[in-house]
Amino acid sequence: MGEHACSLCHIGLENVSVVRGGQTLLHDVSMHIHCGQLTVLIGQNGAGKTTLIRALLGELPHGGEIRHLDGEGRDLPHLCTGYVPQHLQFDREMPVTVMDFMAAAFSRRPVWTGVSRKTKEAVLAALEDVEGKELASRPLGRCSGGEMQRVLLALALHPAPDLLVLDEPVSGVDQNGLKLFLDTVVRLKKSHHMAILLVSHDLRLVREYADHVVLLDKTVLCQGSAEQVFNTPEFDMVFGSGNGEEEG
């Protein structure tokens, strides 16, 4: 189930390999992450998903090519990438509001000198984009898992990225928070026409939301729609027969 030429702008990975300490972490990974689509990366622990993300973010040296291309296959200048991690480690007792936290990223001024009206407006607009405007005055440590992920999503969208990478962002989030977060991502995908790469172990979520699925085990085993991938021998080999309806 190989990748084929298309008329959409995309991030193209061609024969991407990562070797560290003499160990091959990824080899010959070729795939496209299309603008206006949600691509979901699946695989077991140790399959190389985090390594691939770090290569995309420029944190790991790699072989092969990662290119930002238009629909005619021509290189586009500078790939702007937004990133939402699985968790944010911080002291939950810090007297910092969501507004303070985001203002520090939106402005070069130290937060303790005050937040300008322009910065406040920018933060509120970013939060509104992820249906989180009411969170502005909330202490950061009092945000639920789903609320925290929406705050991080708002940050990842400033400035507007060409590629949005979501590394298991709804792990441990309750069902209401999960649905709100993913519905927001789908809306942003349509309105901003950005390429989105989501890493997920939840195969029910993958079936419901993915436009394109890539099954990874240090290389691409198969890719296509969720139905196509879930019905391959490669999927059965990785997850076991019948797991297309279950959480991985």
C-alpha contacts under 8 A as a table, 3 or more apart, distances in Angstrom:
res1	aa1	res2	aa2	distance
1	M	222	C	5.64
1	M	223	Q	5.88
1	M	224	G	6.80
2	G	222	C	7.28
2	G	223	Q	6.99
3	E	30	S	7.85
3	E	31	M	6.28
3	E	32	H	7.11
3	E	223	Q	7.75
6	C	71	G	6.68
7	S	70	D	7.87
7	S	71	G	4.25
7	S	72	E	6.60
8	L	34	H	6.47
8	L	35	C	6.63
8	L	70	D	6.59
8	L	71	G	4.50
9	C	34	H	6.21
9	C	35	C	5.71
9	C	68	H	7.60
9	C	69	L	5.56
9	C	70	D	4.10
9	C	71	G	4.69
10	H	32	H	6.25
10	H	33	I	5.44
10	H	34	H	4.25
10	H	35	C	5.47
10	H	68	H	6.00
10	H	69	L	5.46
10	H	70	D	6.50
10	H	71	G	7.53
10	H	195	A	7.07
11	I	32	H	5.67
11	I	33	I	5.10
11	I	34	H	6.46
11	I	66	I	6.91
11	I	67	R	5.61
11	I	68	H	4.56
11	I	69	L	6.17
11	I	163	L	7.84
11	I	195	A	7.80
12	G	30	S	7.54
12	G	31	M	6.14
12	G	32	H	4.63
12	G	33	I	6.56
12	G	65	E	7.74
12	G	66	I	5.65
12	G	67	R	5.15
12	G	68	H	6.33
12	G	69	L	6.98
13	L	16	V	6.24
13	L	29	V	6.77
13	L	30	S	4.94
13	L	31	M	5.23
13	L	32	H	6.18
13	L	64	G	7.61
13	L	65	E	5.77
13	L	66	I	4.62
13	L	67	R	6.61
14	E	28	D	7.21
14	E	29	V	6.37
14	E	30	S	4.42
14	E	31	M	6.79
14	E	64	G	5.76
14	E	65	E	5.20
14	E	66	I	6.57
15	N	27	H	6.96
15	N	28	D	3.79
15	N	29	V	4.84
15	N	30	S	5.18
15	N	63	G	7.37
15	N	64	G	4.82
15	N	65	E	6.75
16	V	26	L	7.20
16	V	27	H	6.20
16	V	28	D	5.07
16	V	29	V	4.77
16	V	30	S	6.57
16	V	62	H	6.46
16	V	63	G	5.34
16	V	64	G	4.25
16	V	65	E	6.05
16	V	66	I	7.45
17	S	24	T	7.68
17	S	25	L	7.43
17	S	26	L	4.80
17	S	27	H	4.17
17	S	28	D	5.51
17	S	29	V	6.57
17	S	62	H	5.54
17	S	63	G	4.87
17	S	64	G	6.27
18	V	24	T	6.14
18	V	25	L	5.44
18	V	26	L	4.94
18	V	27	H	6.55
18	V	51	T	7.76
18	V	55	A	7.99
18	V	60	L	7.74
18	V	61	P	6.94
18	V	62	H	4.84
18	V	63	G	6.35
19	V	22	G	6.18
19	V	23	Q	5.46
19	V	24	T	4.43
19	V	25	L	5.68
19	V	26	L	7.03
19	V	62	H	7.43
20	R	23	Q	5.31
20	R	24	T	6.60
20	R	25	L	7.17
24	T	27	H	6.85
25	L	48	G	6.11
25	L	51	T	7.12
25	L	218	K	6.08
26	L	29	V	6.93
26	L	48	G	6.23
26	L	51	T	7.53
26	L	52	L	7.53
26	L	218	K	4.46
26	L	219	T	5.96
27	H	218	K	6.11
27	H	219	T	5.48
28	D	64	G	7.62
28	D	219	T	6.07
28	D	220	V	7.89
29	V	218	K	7.75
29	V	219	T	5.08
29	V	220	V	5.70
30	S	220	V	6.96
31	M	220	V	7.85
33	I	37	Q	7.58
33	I	39	T	6.26
33	I	195	A	6.10
33	I	196	I	7.17
33	I	197	L	6.99
34	H	37	Q	5.58
34	H	38	L	7.82
34	H	39	T	7.65
34	H	194	M	7.97
34	H	195	A	5.29
34	H	196	I	7.74
35	C	162	D	7.73
35	C	163	L	7.91
35	C	193	H	5.70
35	C	194	M	4.76
35	C	195	A	3.91
35	C	196	I	7.38
36	G	189	K	5.37
36	G	190	K	5.97
36	G	192	H	7.59
36	G	193	H	4.14
36	G	194	M	5.03
36	G	195	A	5.50
36	G	196	I	7.65
37	Q	189	K	6.58
37	Q	193	H	7.70
37	Q	194	M	7.29
37	Q	195	A	5.75
37	Q	196	I	6.35
37	Q	211	D	5.89
37	Q	212	H	7.49
38	L	186	V	7.71
38	L	189	K	7.34
38	L	195	A	6.72
38	L	196	I	4.96
38	L	197	L	6.13
38	L	198	L	7.12
38	L	209	Y	7.49
38	L	210	A	5.50
38	L	211	D	5.25
38	L	212	H	6.48
39	T	195	A	7.87
39	T	196	I	6.05
39	T	197	L	4.90
39	T	198	L	6.19
39	T	210	A	6.01
39	T	211	D	5.96
39	T	212	H	4.68
39	T	213	V	5.70
39	T	214	V	7.38
40	V	197	L	5.75
40	V	198	L	4.68
40	V	199	V	5.70
40	V	200	S	6.85
40	V	206	V	6.82
40	V	210	A	5.95
40	V	211	D	7.82
40	V	212	H	6.28
40	V	213	V	4.86
40	V	214	V	6.24
41	L	49	K	7.16
41	L	197	L	7.08
41	L	198	L	6.08
41	L	199	V	4.80
41	L	200	S	6.55
41	L	213	V	6.05
41	L	214	V	4.98
41	L	215	L	6.19
41	L	216	L	7.01
42	I	49	K	7.65
42	I	199	V	6.25
42	I	200	S	5.96
42	I	201	H	6.35
42	I	213	V	7.29
42	I	214	V	6.20
42	I	215	L	5.05
42	I	216	L	6.17
43	G	47	A	5.78
43	G	49	K	7.37
43	G	201	H	7.42
43	G	215	L	5.67
43	G	216	L	5.19
43	G	217	D	6.24
43	G	238	V	7.25
44	Q	47	A	5.54
44	Q	201	H	7.95
44	Q	217	D	7.45
44	Q	238	V	7.11
44	Q	239	F	7.74
45	N	48	G	7.75
46	G	49	K	7.53
46	G	217	D	7.81
47	A	216	L	6.01
47	A	217	D	4.28
47	A	218	K	5.15
48	G	51	T	5.03
48	G	52	L	6.09
48	G	216	L	7.16
48	G	217	D	6.58
48	G	218	K	5.20
49	K	52	L	5.17
49	K	53	I	6.36
49	K	199	V	7.34
49	K	216	L	7.16
50	T	53	I	5.04
50	T	54	R	6.18
50	T	167	D	7.93
51	T	54	R	5.13
51	T	55	A	6.22
51	T	60	L	7.72
52	L	55	A	5.07
52	L	56	L	6.23
53	I	56	L	5.01
53	I	57	L	6.17
53	I	165	V	7.58
54	R	57	L	5.00
54	R	58	G	6.22
54	R	59	E	5.04
54	R	60	L	5.72
55	A	58	G	5.10
55	A	59	E	5.70
55	A	60	L	4.81
55	A	61	P	6.60
55	A	62	H	6.56
56	L	59	E	7.58
56	L	66	I	7.44
57	L	60	L	7.88
57	L	81	T	7.07
58	G	61	P	7.17
67	R	75	D	6.76
68	H	75	D	5.76
68	H	76	L	5.43
68	H	77	P	7.43
68	H	78	H	7.64
68	H	79	L	6.24
69	L	72	E	7.60
69	L	73	G	5.31
69	L	74	R	5.25
69	L	75	D	4.57
69	L	76	L	5.37
70	D	73	G	5.35
70	D	74	R	5.43
70	D	75	D	6.54
70	D	76	L	6.45
71	G	74	R	7.42
76	L	79	L	7.74
79	L	161	P	7.85
79	L	162	D	6.22
79	L	163	L	7.43
80	C	160	A	7.80
80	C	161	P	4.87
80	C	162	D	5.26
80	C	163	L	6.51
81	T	161	P	5.03
81	T	162	D	5.98
81	T	163	L	4.80
81	T	164	L	5.79
81	T	165	V	7.30
82	G	156	A	4.47
82	G	157	L	6.16
82	G	158	H	7.83
82	G	160	A	7.77
82	G	161	P	5.46
82	G	162	D	7.88
82	G	163	L	6.27
82	G	164	L	4.68
82	G	165	V	6.10
83	Y	153	L	7.80
83	Y	156	A	5.46
83	Y	164	L	5.88
83	Y	165	V	4.78
83	Y	166	L	6.05
83	Y	167	D	7.78
84	V	149	Q	7.49
84	V	152	L	5.95
84	V	153	L	6.00
84	V	156	A	6.36
84	V	164	L	7.90
84	V	165	V	6.28
84	V	166	L	4.92
84	V	167	D	6.23
84	V	169	P	6.56
85	P	88	L	6.91
85	P	166	L	6.42
85	P	167	D	5.17
85	P	168	E	7.19
85	P	169	P	6.13
86	Q	166	L	7.71
86	Q	167	D	5.39
86	Q	168	E	5.17
86	Q	169	P	4.53
86	Q	170	V	7.20
86	Q	171	S	6.81
87	H	169	P	7.34
91	D	94	M	5.66
91	D	141	G	7.38
92	R	140	L	6.96
92	R	141	G	4.01
92	R	142	R	7.40
93	E	141	G	6.18
94	M	140	L	7.90
94	M	141	G	7.13
95	P	139	P	6.70
95	P	140	L	7.98
96	V	100	D	5.90
96	V	101	F	6.53
96	V	139	P	5.62
96	V	140	L	5.91
96	V	141	G	7.87
97	T	100	D	5.09
97	T	101	F	6.21
97	T	136	A	6.92
97	T	137	S	5.64
97	T	138	R	5.33
97	T	139	P	4.04
97	T	140	L	5.03
98	V	101	F	5.04
98	V	102	M	6.10
98	V	135	L	6.54
98	V	136	A	5.07
98	V	137	S	6.13
98	V	138	R	5.88
98	V	139	P	6.11
98	V	140	L	5.19
98	V	151	V	7.53
99	M	102	M	5.34
99	M	103	A	5.81
99	M	120	K	7.37
99	M	123	V	6.83
99	M	136	A	4.84
99	M	137	S	6.11
99	M	138	R	7.95
100	D	103	A	5.09
100	D	104	A	6.24
100	D	111	V	6.32
100	D	115	V	7.78
101	F	104	A	5.51
101	F	105	A	7.10
101	F	140	L	7.59
102	M	105	A	5.26
102	M	106	F	6.22
102	M	123	V	6.48
102	M	155	L	6.91
103	A	106	F	4.84
103	A	107	S	5.85
103	A	111	V	6.91
103	A	115	V	6.85
103	A	119	T	6.34
103	A	120	K	7.12
103	A	123	V	6.62
104	A	107	S	5.63
104	A	108	R	6.99
104	A	109	R	7.28
104	A	110	P	6.68
104	A	111	V	5.90
105	A	108	R	7.48
105	A	155	L	7.74
106	F	119	T	6.59
106	F	122	A	7.73
106	F	123	V	7.44
107	S	110	P	7.85
107	S	119	T	6.71
109	R	113	T	7.14
110	P	113	T	5.72
110	P	114	G	7.53
111	V	114	G	5.43
111	V	115	V	6.15
115	V	119	T	6.37
115	V	120	K	6.54
116	S	119	T	5.24
116	S	120	K	6.24
117	R	120	K	5.03
117	R	121	E	6.14
118	K	121	E	5.20
118	K	122	A	6.27
119	T	122	A	5.00
119	T	123	V	6.15
120	K	123	V	5.14
120	K	124	L	6.13
121	E	124	L	5.16
121	E	125	A	6.09
122	A	125	A	5.14
122	A	126	A	6.19
123	V	126	A	5.09
123	V	127	L	6.17
124	L	127	L	5.08
124	L	128	E	5.99
124	L	133	K	5.77
124	L	136	A	7.02
125	A	128	E	5.02
125	A	129	D	6.28
125	A	133	K	7.61
126	A	129	D	5.17
126	A	130	V	6.97
126	A	154	A	5.41
126	A	155	L	7.52
126	A	157	L	7.71
126	A	158	H	7.57
127	L	130	V	5.36
127	L	131	E	6.21
127	L	132	G	4.75
127	L	133	K	4.75
127	L	135	L	7.76
127	L	136	A	7.61
127	L	150	R	7.88
127	L	151	V	6.91
127	L	154	A	5.76
128	E	131	E	4.78
128	E	132	G	5.41
128	E	133	K	4.69
129	D	132	G	7.45
129	D	154	A	7.21
130	V	133	K	7.91
130	V	150	R	6.19
130	V	151	V	7.92
130	V	153	L	7.34
130	V	154	A	6.25
130	V	181	F	7.99
130	V	184	T	6.07
131	E	184	T	7.60
132	G	135	L	5.51
132	G	136	A	7.67
132	G	147	E	7.51
132	G	150	R	6.84
132	G	151	V	7.34
133	K	136	A	5.93
134	E	137	S	7.35
134	E	138	R	7.98
135	L	138	R	5.21
135	L	147	E	7.81
138	R	142	R	6.84
138	R	143	C	7.17
139	P	142	R	5.36
139	P	143	C	7.01
140	L	143	C	5.61
140	L	148	M	7.71
143	C	146	G	7.88
143	C	147	E	5.52
143	C	148	M	5.63
144	S	147	E	5.08
144	S	148	M	6.04
145	G	148	M	5.19
145	G	149	Q	6.30
145	G	170	V	7.94
145	G	172	G	7.22
145	G	173	V	5.37
145	G	174	D	7.81
145	G	177	G	7.67
146	G	149	Q	5.16
146	G	150	R	6.41
146	G	170	V	7.06
146	G	173	V	5.46
146	G	174	D	7.21
146	G	177	G	4.63
146	G	178	L	6.55
146	G	181	F	6.94
147	E	150	R	5.14
147	E	151	V	6.38
147	E	177	G	7.27
148	M	151	V	5.06
148	M	152	L	6.29
149	Q	152	L	5.02
149	Q	153	L	6.01
149	Q	169	P	6.55
149	Q	170	V	7.48
149	Q	181	F	7.61
150	R	153	L	4.84
150	R	154	A	6.13
150	R	181	F	6.57
151	V	154	A	5.11
151	V	155	L	6.43
152	L	155	L	5.04
152	L	156	A	6.15
153	L	156	A	4.97
153	L	157	L	6.30
154	A	157	L	5.29
154	A	158	H	6.87
155	L	158	H	5.42
156	A	159	P	7.45
156	A	160	A	7.79
156	A	161	P	7.64
156	A	164	L	7.42
157	L	160	A	4.77
157	L	161	P	6.09
157	L	164	L	7.81
158	H	161	P	7.33
161	P	164	L	6.23
161	P	194	M	7.10
162	D	194	M	5.45
162	D	195	A	6.19
163	L	194	M	6.07
163	L	195	A	4.78
163	L	196	I	5.68
163	L	197	L	7.45
164	L	194	M	7.18
164	L	195	A	6.23
164	L	196	I	4.69
164	L	197	L	6.23
165	V	196	I	5.95
165	V	197	L	4.88
165	V	198	L	6.05
166	L	169	P	5.80
166	L	196	I	7.57
166	L	197	L	6.12
166	L	198	L	4.67
166	L	199	V	6.25
167	D	198	L	6.09
167	D	199	V	5.04
167	D	200	S	7.39
168	E	171	S	5.72
168	E	198	L	6.87
168	E	199	V	5.12
168	E	200	S	5.14
168	E	201	H	7.62
170	V	173	V	5.14
170	V	178	L	5.84
170	V	181	F	7.77
173	V	177	G	5.99
173	V	178	L	5.83
174	D	177	G	5.33
174	D	178	L	5.99
175	Q	178	L	4.94
175	Q	179	K	6.14
176	N	179	K	5.34
176	N	180	L	6.22
177	G	180	L	5.18
177	G	181	F	6.02
178	L	181	F	5.21
178	L	182	L	6.16
179	K	182	L	5.26
179	K	183	D	5.86
180	L	183	D	5.21
180	L	184	T	6.05
181	F	184	T	5.14
181	F	185	V	6.31
182	L	185	V	4.89
182	L	186	V	6.21
182	L	209	Y	7.91
183	D	186	V	5.12
183	D	187	R	6.22
184	T	187	R	5.09
184	T	188	L	6.16
185	V	188	L	5.09
185	V	189	K	6.05
186	V	189	K	5.00
186	V	190	K	6.45
186	V	209	Y	7.89
187	R	190	K	5.31
187	R	191	S	6.15
188	L	191	S	5.04
188	L	192	H	5.53
188	L	193	H	7.41
188	L	194	M	7.80
189	K	192	H	5.61
189	K	193	H	5.19
189	K	194	M	5.56
189	K	195	A	7.25
189	K	196	I	7.27
190	K	193	H	5.23
190	K	194	M	7.74
200	S	203	L	7.51
200	S	206	V	7.28
201	H	247	E	6.72
201	H	248	G	4.91
202	D	205	L	5.35
202	D	206	V	6.37
202	D	246	E	7.63
202	D	247	E	4.63
202	D	248	G	5.37
203	L	206	V	4.81
203	L	207	R	6.15
203	L	243	N	7.99
203	L	244	G	6.44
203	L	245	E	6.76
203	L	246	E	6.03
203	L	247	E	4.98
203	L	248	G	5.78
204	R	207	R	5.16
204	R	208	E	6.35
204	R	244	G	7.54
204	R	245	E	6.05
204	R	246	E	6.23
204	R	247	E	6.11
205	L	208	E	5.18
205	L	209	Y	6.05
205	L	210	A	7.85
206	V	209	Y	5.48
206	V	210	A	5.23
206	V	213	V	7.78
206	V	226	A	6.91
207	R	210	A	6.15
207	R	226	A	5.50
207	R	227	E	7.42
210	A	213	V	6.48
210	A	225	S	7.50
210	A	226	A	6.81
211	D	225	S	6.31
211	D	226	A	7.62
212	H	223	Q	7.20
212	H	224	G	5.45
212	H	225	S	4.95
212	H	226	A	6.69
213	V	223	Q	5.45
213	V	224	G	5.48
213	V	225	S	5.72
213	V	226	A	5.71
213	V	229	V	6.91
214	V	220	V	6.80
214	V	221	L	7.78
214	V	222	C	6.20
214	V	223	Q	4.40
214	V	224	G	6.84
214	V	229	V	7.77
215	L	220	V	5.94
215	L	221	L	5.62
215	L	222	C	5.51
215	L	223	Q	6.11
215	L	229	V	7.45
215	L	235	F	7.40
216	L	219	T	5.53
216	L	220	V	4.73
216	L	221	L	5.77
216	L	222	C	7.61
217	D	220	V	6.45
217	D	221	L	6.62
220	V	223	Q	7.37
221	L	234	E	6.40
222	C	229	V	6.50
222	C	232	T	7.95
222	C	234	E	7.09
223	Q	228	Q	7.73
223	Q	229	V	5.94
224	G	227	E	7.99
224	G	228	Q	5.79
224	G	229	V	5.90
225	S	228	Q	5.13
225	S	229	V	6.21
226	A	229	V	5.25
226	A	230	F	5.90
227	E	230	F	5.22
227	E	231	N	6.22
228	Q	231	N	5.44
228	Q	232	T	6.80
229	V	232	T	5.49
229	V	235	F	6.52
230	F	235	F	5.73
230	F	236	D	7.64
230	F	244	G	5.61
231	N	235	F	6.92
231	N	236	D	7.73
232	T	235	F	5.32
232	T	236	D	6.63
233	P	236	D	5.07
233	P	237	M	6.08
234	E	237	M	5.01
234	E	238	V	6.33
235	F	238	V	5.21
235	F	239	F	5.92
235	F	240	G	7.22
235	F	241	S	7.91
236	D	239	F	5.35
236	D	240	G	4.42
236	D	241	S	4.69
236	D	242	G	7.56
236	D	243	N	7.70
237	M	240	G	5.70
237	M	241	S	7.58
239	F	243	N	6.23
239	F	248	G	7.27
240	G	243	N	6.01
241	S	244	G	7.87
242	G	245	E	6.88
242	G	246	E	7.91
243	N	246	E	5.02
243	N	247	E	7.45
243	N	248	G	7.41
